[in-house]
Amino acid sequence: MPHFLTLRRILQPDRPAWWLLGLLLAWVCLGSPVQAARPYWDVSYDSLAATLPRQPTNKARLQTLQHMLDLRPTGPQALLLLDRLLSLNQQLGLLDERPYRSLRAGVALWQQGSADAAALDSLHHAIAAFDRANRPIPWVLIDLAGLYNRLNRMEDRRRYYEDRLAYYRVRGQMQNVAACYVSQGGYYRRMGDYNRTLNNILRAADLLKDYDQRLYVRELLVAGDVYAQWGNHARAAQYLKMAQRTPDFQRIDGMAREYTFLSLSRSYASNGHLVAALAMADSVLAARVPDPLEQQLSRAYGLVQKSALYLHQQQPLAAAPLLARAQHLDDSLHVPMTGKLGEFELNAAWARYYVARHDDARAEQHWLLAYRKAAAAHIERLQPEYLKELVSFYTRRGQPAQAQRYANEYIRFNDDFTAAQSVFHVAQYESERVEQAKNAQIGALRQQQAVQAVRLHLGQWLLLGAGLAVVLVSGLGIFIYRQLRTNRRTLAQLRDTQAQLVQAEKMAFLGELTSGIAHELQNPLTFMKGFAEVSTGLIDDMSGPTAPHPNGSQLRDEIMAGLKQNLQQISQHGQRASSIIKDMLEHSRSGTSQRALTDINALAEENLLLAYQALRTLSPEFSAQLVRDFDPLLSPVAVVSADLGRVLLNLCANALYAVRERQRELALLPTPAALAAPHYEPTVTVRTRCLAGRTVEIRVVDNGPGMPDHVRDKIFQPFFTTKPVGEGTGLGLSLCHDIVAKGHGGTLAVDTHEGEGTEFIITLSPA
């Protein structure tokens, strides 16, 4: 849009003019519809057309079609939409078809172009049917005015809309009331009665503001255009500014958009801003309208407007090709003298062109043709203007008789009086609106005075309450701040304690493992040392000074046999120690967390013995019965053997600890109670089973003191322990639960009865 930048530089001294152009530039650049929730009558027709194919149900499609027809009941696509609506409604039966069938008949006759009277009757029937159904049809009423214009039945049009207006006002159908005001405004504008034109237009605008913002903006633009034609350019600029300040100004599309550009072009031209007026005319020619027929129609109006501006600048050569193109469009379209875009003054433009080229014969022909068309169409606004042009034309040519004839016609319209009073022309309804606004303001002031006393009375209490609230909030803030600092210190201490407990649990587990391994190594080493000492003694006996023995040779053989047996025992126990060390190395390298097929029975046996030997290292006097109930059919299972071994070692150690503690408690009983109590033998049982679905179950059972319910509910919680201080950290069972549940996807459960014992159950499902 480079012409807008040029206009801003040209019109810089006239701030209102370039400000309006700036707003218009923003509208053109951002001319897409605003995507927001809008009232029913303010929804974009194009957005409805886009959503129609995506509707999920026939009912939703029917409602969308009805909505589209409410917005464009006589448009180019109306017949197609009506056929689809009637077809769907035959399936659903949700609507009264009679209004839509009458509407379809009227639209079909209208589009034929040769049966306008029949079309008008059908549309009257459709409107009556919609009225009986109490359904608003504002756009049917607005479009119907165009059919009256084509039939040139202006008086019938006025009476019909006066009748409908009274009908709708009584029934409170404000959408239809606004539509009647719009149509009546168009009628009086055509008649040249600007006062009543503006009365109806502004009444319509006030009603449209509540339900159709785009039509409201259009009526503001029409009001500005009418004021400009009436000669009151200050009022014209005021209404154009009001229209451009509305948020929906940029949403104007279609023919309303073209009308906006034409109105602005005429307004700028009347104020002497010809460059800006040309820019607006170019915008009309550059704009795109979806309907091809409307596109050609708007282009014809734009060509006539631009040629008129060139003629005003005394540039007939520039206007000639534009007029030729407009004439070509008029010959094919048969553009009426008046329509949605205003008056089509092609003949007047030709007349001015031929006057500029001093071709009086053709100029006279076109002036007379323009006047006759205006008179035939009852466009009384244009008739005085053309009469003045004819009087001036014949006066310049020296034809006083013809000049006098048209001067008399001109006097009949009393144009001189209208021009003299044009500066003071203000619509009557505007004065009524000002008075209504003042009355409303007075009522609001009285209401404010009545409320003021109550507000003053409550002011002190509110101030006092606010002060107390500030004090309370301040105190609460201080308390929260101190509590936050305390919580931070406590959290830091808990984290330190947690780290210490985790480290202590690691060291405790390492100590148990080390003591068990040391005990296992101690046995073969003790045997190896004993056999070595015996062997040394035998060798000393053989080599020492002894008396000759009668069976010396036999004794030597016996000693050699004993030495050989001792060496074999030393070798056997050495291999056992080597095996233990090898297992230790394998355990140290098992931190890769890779699952491998493992013999669960052997793993359970190993860790049971390891836990037992570790506890006996700490308590040599302790002994317990170890029961192995292993399933011989249990196949190897894919587990992390080091981790699962750690779990079994911990569970077995806990079970042995529990039976040892119960044994100690019974030993501390008084002698009579101890004699009366049944014999107690500490027993720990490890049981394996293969369940259905290749699920493996491992149970570690003890006959210790058991656990009460409140202890059982907490045993898997981190840092919870029942052992005395220094003997446990509370992390063992928590870690075991994580290894089984998280590391192997299994479960670790407990079943305990106080005074009877405890059973831990590990369940492992196949990976």
C-alpha angles and dihedrals in degrees: 000000000000093000090068091058090051091050092053092055092046096047098041094119091053099065098184091054098053091039089058090048091051091055091046090051090054089049093051093046094046097034097138117113116269109251105226140111107282138178118274096261094043098059117116114255091214092054090052090050090052094050096045096084091048097055108122099214139036089241091057090047091051092052091048092050090050090050092050091050091050088058099041108016096160101030126125091271096044097101092050091048092047092051092051092047093050091046093051092044091056087063097042104029093207100130137055100247098199098085092047094047090052089047091051092050091050095047092048092052091045093053091050088065095211103076104051095143092054090045090053091052092049092050090049088055091048092051091049090050092049089049091054089051088049091233118146114237105177096155093051088055093047094047092046090069089068091059091052088051092052090051090045090227096141099154091049088051093053094048094046094052093044088055093046091046092056091046095051095043091056091050095043096238095153096178091059091042090056091048090053091050090051092052093045090050089055091050095052091045089055089050091051094243097136095174094058090038091060093041090060096038094051093045088052091048092053091054096041092055089076100050114013116034096178093054088045090056090047092054091051088054090049090051090053091048092050092049089051091052090046089056099249099120094169091061090044091056090046094057093042089055091048090053094048093049093059116100091232095056091098092052094066109116142161119024091345088063091052091048089053092055092046092049092050091047092053091045093051091046092052089052093050097253095130096162091055090045090054090049090055091048089052088051089057090053093045097047121102123224119192095224111072094212092052089046091058092044093053090047090055091053091047093051092050091048094049093046090050089054092051090049089050087055091049093249104131093158090060091047096050100077091043091053091047091054091047091050090051090053091046092052091054099037101033090220111210120236091251133023146136092312095049129252119353103218100179095135092051089051090051090049092053090047093054091045088055089049091047091240096141097173094059091038090056090047093054095042090054092045091050092050093048092050091049091049092046091050091045091237095158092175092068100038096076090047093052091044090056090050091051092049091050092045095052092043091056090049093050097246102135096171093058091041091053092049094056092038089061090052090050093051088056090065091048093222094165092063092047092051092048092052098039095102091060097043110125123159115255092229090060090061089048090051092050091051091048090050091050092050090049090049092051091050091050091050092052090050090050090052091052091051095042095076092054091048092051090048092052094041096083093047091049091050091050091047091050091052092051090047091053091051093048093047091048092051091046090050092052091048093049091048092052092044090051092053090049092049091050091053091047091049091051091050091049091051091051091048091048091053091049093049092049090051091047091051090051091051092046091051090047090050092052091048093047094048092050093049091046091052091049091050093044094062098057092039091052091050091046091051093048095049090046091053092048091048091050090052092051092051090048089053091052096048098037126097104271133156117267110270120217090226095038095140093051092048091051090053091051091050092049091050090051091049091050091050091048092051090050090052090048090051092047094051090043089056089049091053090047090052091052092050090047090053089050091054092048090050091051090053095048097088095102091093090224114149117234134177105272134185100238093194092055092044091052092047092049096050094042090057091042092054092045094050091047092054092045088053088059095038110027091178092060122098132167140181111254113204120195114197100174125171105238091202094056109124123214112280128213104245140134094262096198093053096043089045089055089053093049092046091052094047093047091047090051091048092050090046090053095051091045091053092049090049090052092048091053090047091056093055117110114267097256092048091045091052091048094049117090118255112276123207116183107237132181119186127194113195130183128192138175108223131191117302093027090288113157122215124195120187126191109194130184134177093221128130094289124217133275118239096257090055094045091056092057106037095101093049115107115258094012113128138158094201121104119266110287096023100077142014101201094241099099100082091036090056091044090053091050092049093051099038102034102024098041104018092238137118134254115200135170132216116188139164120194111247093011108065145262134272125197115199123201116192120190121186122202113269 
